[in-house]
Amino acid sequence: MGRPEIYHIDQKISLEKLDWLIKIERNTKVQQKLYFIRFRYLGDSIEEATSRLGVTKRIGYYWQNRWNEQGYEGLLHKSGAGRPSYLSDEKILELKSILESKDFWTTDEVKDLIKDKFGIDYCLNSIRKLLKKIGMHYNIPYCLDYRRPENAEEILKKFRKCNKRKNFS
């Protein structure tokens, strides 16, 4: 005989309602957690339920504790996780206004600007994420020819006119 189950699952809702929640849930991660709770309702141990879902036992204990404490809401994704940004919202707005003053920036230039202006050293990947967050778009740099005259379009039109006349004579 095995040892009795130490970690008890609170049956906060009926099995029928749990099946209904599994059926209507669109988020697959939450649905996986609900399946775990269902397996626990049906008598599986934490180890059996987690092995059926392909997750570790530690995750199973975590999900069960959240279910016992908060119910369905405990299984939902909690936003706001992760480390806060080094730049405050005001500094990000100031950076955006500086970036809008010039047309083309490279990520290296933005990195140097943030380092000089705010004293924060970001890596290039973080710079890209920050630029995406403030609505800037990444493009491949367009090479501008320094030898191009100011009125290049006019010269091209005149050249095309001359070529059309030569072809018809």
C-alpha positions in Angstrom: 0.0 0.0 0.0 1.2 3.5 -0.9 1.2 6.5 1.3 -2.0 8.5 1.5 -2.2 11.7 -0.6 -0.8 14.6 1.4 -1.7 17.5 -0.9 -5.4 17.8 -1.1 -7.1 19.6 -4.0 -10.0 21.8 -3.1 -13.0 21.1 -5.3 -14.1 24.7 -5.7 -16.5 23.9 -8.6 -18.2 20.8 -9.8 -16.6 18.4 -12.4 -19.3 19.4 -14.9 -18.5 23.1 -14.6 -14.8 22.3 -14.8 -15.4 20.4 -18.1 -17.4 23.4 -19.4 -14.6 25.8 -18.5 -12.1 23.5 -20.3 -14.3 23.5 -23.4 -14.8 27.3 -23.6 -11.3 28.3 -22.6 -9.4 29.9 -25.5 -6.0 30.3 -23.9 -4.2 27.0 -24.2 -2.0 27.6 -21.2 -5.0 28.1 -18.9 -6.7 25.1 -20.6 -3.7 23.0 -19.7 -3.9 24.1 -16.1 -7.6 23.3 -16.1 -6.9 19.8 -17.4 -4.4 19.3 -14.5 -7.1 20.3 -12.0 -9.5 17.9 -13.8 -7.0 15.0 -13.5 -6.6 15.8 -9.8 -10.4 15.8 -9.3 -10.5 12.4 -10.9 -8.0 11.0 -8.4 -4.6 11.3 -10.1 -1.6 12.2 -8.0 0.3 15.4 -8.7 3.0 13.3 -10.3 0.6 11.4 -12.5 -1.3 14.5 -13.6 1.9 16.4 -14.5 3.4 13.5 -16.4 0.2 13.3 -18.5 0.6 16.9 -19.4 4.3 16.9 -19.8 5.2 19.4 -17.1 7.3 19.1 -14.0 6.0 18.1 -10.6 7.0 21.5 -9.2 4.7 23.2 -11.7 1.9 20.9 -10.7 2.3 21.9 -7.0 2.4 25.5 -8.0 -0.8 25.2 -10.1 -2.6 23.3 -7.3 -1.6 25.9 -4.6 -2.9 28.7 -6.8 -6.1 26.7 -7.4 -6.6 26.1 -3.7 -6.0 29.7 -2.8 -7.7 31.6 -5.7 -9.7 29.2 -7.8 -10.0 29.8 -11.5 -8.6 33.3 -11.3 -5.4 31.9 -9.8 -4.8 29.9 -13.0 -5.1 33.0 -15.3 -1.9 34.7 -16.6 -0.7 37.5 -14.3 0.6 40.4 -16.3 3.2 42.8 -15.1 5.8 40.1 -14.5 9.4 40.8 -15.2 11.9 43.4 -14.3 10.8 47.1 -14.7 12.5 49.2 -17.3 15.5 51.3 -16.4 14.0 54.3 -18.2 10.9 55.8 -16.6 7.8 56.7 -18.8 8.8 60.3 -18.7 12.4 59.5 -19.9 10.9 57.3 -22.7 8.8 60.1 -23.9 11.8 62.4 -23.8 13.8 59.9 -25.8 11.0 59.6 -28.4 10.9 63.3 -28.9 14.7 63.4 -29.4 14.5 60.5 -31.9 11.7 62.2 -33.8 13.9 65.3 -34.4 16.1 63.3 -36.8 14.9 61.0 -39.6 17.3 58.2 -39.6 18.9 56.5 -36.5 20.9 53.3 -36.2 20.6 51.2 -33.1 24.2 52.0 -32.2 23.4 55.8 -32.3 20.4 55.3 -30.1 22.5 53.2 -27.7 25.1 56.0 -27.5 22.3 58.6 -27.1 20.7 56.8 -24.2 24.2 56.3 -22.6 25.1 60.0 -22.9 21.7 61.4 -22.0 20.4 59.1 -19.3 23.5 57.2 -18.2 22.0 53.8 -18.9 23.8 51.2 -21.0 21.4 49.0 -22.9 22.3 46.1 -25.1 21.3 46.3 -28.8 18.4 43.8 -28.4 17.0 45.9 -25.6 17.3 49.0 -27.7 15.3 47.3 -30.5 12.6 46.2 -28.0 12.4 49.7 -26.6 12.2 51.3 -30.1 9.4 48.9 -31.0 7.6 49.7 -27.7 7.6 53.5 -28.5 6.4 52.9 -32.0 9.5 53.3 -34.0 10.0 51.0 -37.0 13.2 49.2 -38.0 14.3 49.5 -41.6 17.4 48.6 -43.5 19.4 51.8 -43.8 19.1 53.4 -47.2 22.4 54.6 -48.6 22.4 58.2 -49.7 24.9 59.2 -52.3 26.9 62.2 -51.2 27.7 63.1 -54.8 24.0 63.4 -55.8 23.0 66.9 -56.8 20.2 68.8 -55.1 18.1 68.9 -58.3 18.7 65.3 -59.4 15.0 64.7 -60.3 14.9 67.7 -62.6 18.1 66.6 -64.4 16.7 63.1 -64.8 13.5 64.5 -66.4 15.5 66.7 -68.8 17.6 63.7 -69.7 14.6 61.5 -70.4 13.0 64.2 -72.6 16.2 64.5 -74.6 16.4 60.7 -75.0 12.8 60.5 -76.3 13.5 63.2 -78.9 16.6 61.3 -80.1 14.7 58.0 -80.4 12.1 59.5 -82.7 14.4 61.4 -85.1 
